[in-house]
């Protein structure tokens, strides 16, 4: 049994002062398990497990790798198509991910960031926001009666507090500032068509009948550069990666097998993997 699993003895004299990713933690039938193997397993764990104490993590990860090595030894060297192709895909993905990281890490100048910001926002129409209030009642008749009171000089805020069944009633019907898409369509359409200071005709929605007052409108301001800096940098990085891929594609020799020789349905024919 001791010959089956040969663990490296970790003693005070054997511990390296500064272990590296290649430092051997254990050996199973001659297959080495290194610090690097353990780090990669830890980083792949869900966050709740990564936050466990290192002592608990170390033992658990090492045991997992030992068990995996023992089970892998049962198979030994294999020409299993699924394993081989999976490893090829994983290797391709990891190398591509590394290339993306390296391209993303390249410095992006402030001039580029400022130019991208100006391109996006300098002449952009950000739309309009509306400041409105409403009184919500159950029937059209009640809405008409409220409009008559308002035309006779009644105060909108006081009527909303007294008659509105909506949650904004106690605050005088105030809805605050909102943009397009934030209100149900019939309500939004009525507001957009109104002049500042106007009172609407009764407006029907699924909530009931509304009497709306448009208090004010304003143009939506573009966000400050610092608010969208991260988003712009990410966009510039994506563009740089796409340009680099296009360059590589133009330089590469890519040959495609005519699709009629393969058929698009092969992608879902899992049974081909076992042939």
C-alpha positions as CSV (number, residue, x, y, z in Angstrom):
1,X,0.0,0.0,0.0
2,X,2.9,2.4,0.8
3,X,4.2,1.6,-2.7
4,X,0.9,2.7,-4.3
5,X,0.9,6.2,-2.8
6,X,4.3,7.8,-2.2
7,X,3.7,11.2,-0.5
8,X,6.6,13.6,-0.3
9,X,7.7,14.0,3.3
10,X,7.2,17.6,4.3
11,X,9.5,18.2,7.3
12,X,11.0,21.3,8.7
13,X,14.2,20.6,7.0
14,X,12.6,19.8,3.7
15,X,10.3,22.8,3.4
16,X,11.6,25.3,0.8
17,X,11.9,28.9,2.0
18,X,10.1,30.1,-1.1
19,X,8.2,27.4,-2.9
20,X,7.4,27.9,-6.6
21,X,4.5,26.6,-8.8
22,X,6.8,23.6,-9.6
23,X,7.4,22.6,-6.0
24,X,6.3,19.0,-5.6
25,X,3.7,18.5,-2.8
26,X,3.1,14.8,-3.4
27,X,3.9,12.0,-5.8
28,X,1.4,9.2,-6.7
29,X,3.0,6.2,-8.4
30,X,5.6,8.6,-9.8
31,X,3.1,11.2,-11.0
32,X,3.9,14.5,-9.3
33,X,1.4,16.9,-7.8
34,X,2.8,20.4,-7.6
35,X,1.9,23.6,-5.9
36,X,0.8,24.9,-9.3
37,X,-1.7,22.0,-9.6
38,X,-3.2,22.9,-6.2
39,X,-3.4,26.6,-6.9
40,X,-5.3,26.0,-10.2
41,X,-7.8,23.7,-8.4
42,X,-8.3,26.2,-5.7
43,X,-8.9,29.0,-8.2
44,X,-11.5,26.9,-10.0
45,X,-13.6,26.4,-6.8
46,X,-16.8,28.3,-6.0
47,X,-16.1,31.4,-3.8
48,X,-17.5,29.8,-0.6
49,X,-14.9,27.1,-0.8
50,X,-12.1,29.4,-1.8
51,X,-12.7,31.3,1.4
52,X,-12.1,28.3,3.6
53,X,-9.1,28.4,5.9
54,X,-5.9,27.4,4.0
55,X,-5.3,24.4,6.3
56,X,-8.6,23.0,5.4
57,X,-8.3,23.9,1.7
58,X,-4.8,22.4,1.4
59,X,-5.8,19.0,2.8
60,X,-9.0,18.9,0.7
61,X,-7.4,20.0,-2.6
62,X,-4.5,17.6,-2.1
63,X,-6.7,14.7,-1.4
64,X,-8.8,15.5,-4.4
65,X,-5.8,15.5,-6.7
66,X,-4.5,12.2,-5.2
67,X,-7.8,10.5,-5.8
68,X,-8.0,11.9,-9.3
69,X,-4.5,10.6,-10.0
70,X,-5.3,7.1,-8.6
71,X,-8.5,6.9,-10.8
72,X,-6.6,8.2,-13.8
73,X,-4.1,5.5,-13.3
74,X,-6.9,2.9,-13.8
75,X,-7.2,4.1,-17.3
76,X,-3.5,4.7,-18.0
77,X,-2.5,5.9,-21.4
78,X,-5.6,6.1,-23.6
79,X,-6.5,7.0,-27.1
80,X,-10.1,7.7,-26.1
81,X,-11.4,10.2,-28.7
82,X,-13.5,12.2,-26.3
83,X,-10.7,12.7,-23.8
84,X,-8.2,13.6,-26.5
85,X,-10.5,16.1,-28.2
86,X,-11.6,17.6,-24.8
87,X,-7.9,18.2,-23.9
88,X,-7.3,19.8,-27.3
89,X,-10.3,22.1,-26.9
90,X,-9.2,23.0,-23.3
91,X,-5.6,23.7,-24.4
92,X,-6.9,25.9,-27.3
93,X,-9.2,27.8,-25.0
94,X,-6.6,28.4,-22.4
95,X,-4.1,29.7,-24.9
96,X,-6.7,31.9,-26.5
97,X,-7.7,33.2,-23.1
98,X,-4.1,34.1,-22.3
99,X,-3.8,36.0,-25.6
100,X,-6.9,37.9,-24.7
101,X,-5.5,38.8,-21.3
102,X,-2.3,40.0,-22.8
103,X,-4.0,42.1,-25.4
104,X,-6.4,43.5,-22.8
105,X,-3.4,44.4,-20.6
106,X,-1.9,46.7,-23.2
107,X,-2.0,50.3,-22.1
108,X,-4.8,52.5,-23.5
109,X,-3.9,56.1,-23.6
110,X,-6.0,59.0,-22.1
111,X,-6.3,60.5,-25.6
112,X,-7.9,57.3,-26.9
113,X,-10.3,57.2,-23.9
114,X,-11.2,60.9,-24.4
115,X,-11.7,60.4,-28.2
116,X,-14.0,57.4,-27.6
117,X,-16.0,59.4,-25.1
118,X,-16.4,62.3,-27.5
119,X,-17.4,60.0,-30.3
120,X,-20.1,58.4,-28.1
121,X,-21.5,61.5,-26.4
122,X,-20.5,64.7,-28.1
123,X,-23.4,64.8,-30.5
124,X,-25.6,62.2,-28.9
125,X,-29.2,62.8,-28.2
126,X,-29.6,61.4,-24.7
127,X,-33.4,62.0,-24.8
128,X,-35.7,63.8,-22.4
129,X,-36.7,63.3,-18.8
130,X,-40.1,64.2,-17.4
131,X,-41.2,65.4,-14.0
132,X,-44.9,64.6,-13.5
133,X,-47.5,64.0,-10.9
134,X,-50.7,62.1,-11.1
135,X,-54.0,61.3,-9.3
136,X,-55.1,57.7,-9.7
137,X,-58.8,56.8,-9.3
138,X,-60.9,53.9,-10.2
139,X,-63.4,55.3,-12.7
140,X,-63.3,57.7,-15.6
141,X,-66.1,59.7,-14.0
142,X,-64.0,60.3,-10.9
143,X,-61.1,61.4,-13.1
144,X,-63.4,63.9,-15.0
145,X,-64.7,65.3,-11.7
146,X,-61.1,65.9,-10.6
147,X,-60.3,67.7,-13.8
148,X,-63.3,69.9,-13.3
149,X,-62.1,70.8,-9.8
150,X,-58.6,71.6,-11.1
151,X,-60.0,73.8,-13.9
152,X,-62.0,75.6,-11.2
153,X,-58.7,76.4,-9.3
154,X,-58.3,73.5,-6.9
155,X,-54.8,72.5,-5.9
156,X,-53.4,69.4,-7.6
157,X,-51.3,68.3,-4.6
158,X,-54.2,68.6,-2.2
159,X,-56.5,66.7,-4.5
160,X,-53.9,63.9,-5.0
161,X,-53.5,63.6,-1.2
162,X,-57.3,63.3,-0.8
163,X,-58.4,61.2,-3.7
164,X,-55.5,59.3,-5.2
165,X,-55.4,55.6,-4.6
166,X,-51.9,55.2,-5.8
167,X,-48.8,55.0,-3.6
168,X,-47.7,58.5,-4.6
169,X,-50.9,60.0,-3.3
170,X,-49.6,61.0,0.2
171,X,-46.8,62.9,-1.5
172,X,-49.2,64.9,-3.7
173,X,-49.0,62.5,-6.6
174,X,-45.3,63.3,-7.3
175,X,-43.6,60.8,-9.5
176,X,-40.2,62.6,-9.8
177,X,-38.1,62.5,-12.9
178,X,-38.4,59.6,-15.3
179,X,-37.4,58.8,-18.8
180,X,-39.0,56.9,-21.7
181,X,-39.7,53.3,-21.0
182,X,-40.2,53.7,-17.3
183,X,-44.0,54.1,-17.3
184,X,-46.7,52.0,-18.9
185,X,-47.3,52.9,-22.6
186,X,-50.6,54.8,-22.3
187,X,-49.3,56.9,-19.4
188,X,-46.0,57.6,-21.2
189,X,-47.8,58.6,-24.5
190,X,-50.0,61.0,-22.6
191,X,-47.0,62.7,-20.8
192,X,-44.9,63.0,-24.0
193,X,-47.8,64.8,-25.8
194,X,-48.3,67.3,-23.0
195,X,-47.0,70.8,-22.6
196,X,-45.3,71.8,-19.4
197,X,-47.8,72.8,-16.7
198,X,-50.7,71.1,-18.5
199,X,-53.3,68.8,-17.0
200,X,-54.2,65.7,-19.1
201,X,-57.6,64.3,-20.0
202,X,-58.4,61.0,-18.2
203,X,-55.8,58.3,-19.1
204,X,-56.7,54.6,-18.8
205,X,-54.2,52.0,-17.8
206,X,-54.3,48.6,-16.1
207,X,-54.0,50.5,-12.7
208,X,-57.1,52.6,-13.2
209,X,-57.7,56.2,-14.4
210,X,-55.1,58.8,-14.2
211,X,-55.2,62.6,-14.2
212,X,-51.6,63.7,-15.0
213,X,-49.8,67.0,-14.5
214,X,-46.6,67.6,-16.3
215,X,-44.4,69.8,-14.1
216,X,-41.3,70.0,-16.2
217,X,-39.0,68.5,-18.8
218,X,-35.2,68.5,-19.2
219,X,-32.7,67.1,-21.6
220,X,-30.8,64.1,-20.2
221,X,-27.1,65.0,-19.7
222,X,-24.3,62.8,-20.9
223,X,-22.6,61.0,-18.1
224,X,-19.2,62.3,-16.8
225,X,-16.1,60.7,-18.3
226,X,-15.2,59.1,-15.0
227,X,-18.6,57.5,-14.7
228,X,-18.1,55.5,-17.9
229,X,-14.3,55.3,-18.0
230,X,-14.3,51.5,-17.2
231,X,-17.0,50.9,-19.9
232,X,-15.1,52.8,-22.5
233,X,-11.8,51.0,-21.7
234,X,-13.5,47.7,-22.0
235,X,-15.0,48.7,-25.3
236,X,-11.5,49.8,-26.6
237,X,-10.1,46.5,-25.5
238,X,-12.8,44.6,-27.3
239,X,-12.1,46.6,-30.4
240,X,-8.4,46.0,-30.2
241,X,-8.9,42.3,-29.8
242,X,-11.3,42.2,-32.8
243,X,-8.8,44.1,-34.9
244,X,-6.1,41.7,-33.9
245,X,-8.2,38.7,-34.8
246,X,-9.0,40.2,-38.2
247,X,-5.3,40.7,-38.8
248,X,-4.5,37.2,-37.8
249,X,-7.3,35.9,-40.0
250,X,-6.0,37.8,-43.0
251,X,-2.5,36.4,-42.4
252,X,-3.6,32.8,-41.8
253,X,-4.3,30.0,-44.2
254,X,-7.8,28.8,-43.4
255,X,-9.4,26.1,-45.4
256,X,-13.0,25.1,-44.9
257,X,-14.5,21.7,-45.9
258,X,-17.6,22.3,-48.1
259,X,-20.6,22.1,-45.7
260,X,-22.4,19.8,-48.2
261,X,-19.6,17.2,-47.6
262,X,-20.3,17.2,-43.9
263,X,-23.9,18.4,-43.2
264,X,-24.8,20.8,-40.4
265,X,-26.5,18.1,-38.4
266,X,-23.2,16.4,-37.4
267,X,-22.8,18.9,-34.5
268,X,-25.6,17.2,-32.6
269,X,-24.6,13.6,-33.4
270,X,-23.0,12.6,-30.1
271,X,-22.9,9.0,-31.1
272,X,-20.0,9.8,-33.5
273,X,-17.7,10.2,-30.4
274,X,-18.1,6.5,-29.6
275,X,-17.4,5.1,-33.0
